Amino acid sequence: MSRYKSLELFKFGVYVTIPVLLVGAIVYRPENLEAIIRNCLVTGGNGFLGQHLVAQLADSGEYEVTVFDIRPPVIPFPGVKYITGDLTKEVDVDAACKGKNVVFHCATAAPTAANAANLKLMDAVNVQGTRSVVEACARHGVSRLVYTSSASVVFDGSPLVKVDESTPYAARHMDYYTGTKAQGEVAVLAANGRGGLRTLALRPSGIFGEHDTLLVPSVASNAARGKLKYIIGSGRNCMDWTYAGNGLGYPRPSVRLPFHLVFFIALLMQYVILPLLAPFKKIDSDFTPFRIKLASVDRTFSCEAAKRELGYRPAVSLDEGLRRTLASFQHLRRGVGGARPKST
């Protein structure tokens, strides 16, 4: 087996149009990692990204895999050990990291509409929880810590075209979640070289695939409600993901709306209307300035560092990844009934 196989687990199962930005103070090439990545911990291993990573690690037959998640698995992978624990509890994190060679930190408080206003949760999980993982890794002699960050940590709403790891953090993040991911990344990278620990941050953009609970279900739900008729701005901006709604049988957006008008309405909703309504009714909304920016400006990234340092090559093409994703979401197709309009 080629030694490069030891790092192919980063690229199987999850489909990313421009795969990853690779951030790390010291990069260790695959030929230096032959014997150390054997006993693995995957935090958030029962989530969307984590399930794909766990599947590839387990299927390889070369790794002892432990999953640490606040939720039990829906369908456990054979041979994988599962630990139910809370990332915000240091004692749980410490016990999970003990005896591991490598930790893949995938757990996160996702930016769902329900979580968007829960700033304490995002801080506790994405910042404090990540720091607990770092401390536990250093304390127990873990060799490698791989952190799943976000390409959005460099996004301030301005267009990004083929940017790389040299791009600085956004001076002002578009939402609270992204700010917490940046803080977590800083903590991970700062620990590089501490007591033999080597750290790495991956910044994926536009992840989609089977088990997705955010992008595809949201697209299908909004399409079923007639909310995807509109093109914000010119509609010519390039993004690092594909509009999966086309494959589910919903019409393409066709009505053009001026960006500044829509962005102003989103600002009004977030900072005026929703706060005024909050004492009377809790409203979860994904109509935010951040989402409008995502839909209307260029956001593309270079993965040359991952190719150069890790031998990264996408194992699944974009078209094949989209085909597999849509095949797993047939229940959300138009007319099937899985994505019926819901009251708002």
TAMOZI-V971681 format. One line per field, one symbol per residue. phi: phi as a letter, one per 40 degrees, with the letter a starting at -180 (. if undefined). burial: # if it has 24 or more other ideal C-beta (glycine too) atoms within 12 Angstrom, else .. A space follows every 10 residues. Layout:
BEGIN
phi: ???
burial: ???
END
This chain:
BEGIN
phi: .cccccbccc bcgbbbcbda cbbacbbbcd ccbdbccbbb bbcgcccdcd ccccdccccc gbbcbbbbac bcccbccdgc cbbcabccbd ccccccccgc cabbcbcacc ccdccdcccc ccccccbccc cccdcccccb gccbbbbcca cccbcbhcdb bfcbccccdc caccacdccc cccccdcccc ccgcfgcbba bbbcbgcaid gcbbccdccc cccccgcbcb bcgcgbcbbc abccddccgc ccdbccbcdc cccccccccc bbcccccdcb acbcbbcbdc cccdcbbcab bcbccccccb gcadcbcccc ccccccccbc cccdgchcbc dbcb
burial: ....###### ########## ####..##.# ..#..##.## ########## ########.# ..#.###### ..#...#..# ###.####.. .###.##.## ########## ###.###... ########## ########.# .######### #######..# ..###.#.## ..######## ########## ##....#### ########## ########## ####..##.# .##...#.## #####.##.# ..#.....#. .##.##..## ...#...... ....###### ########## ###.##..## ##.###.... ##.###.##. .###....#. ....
END
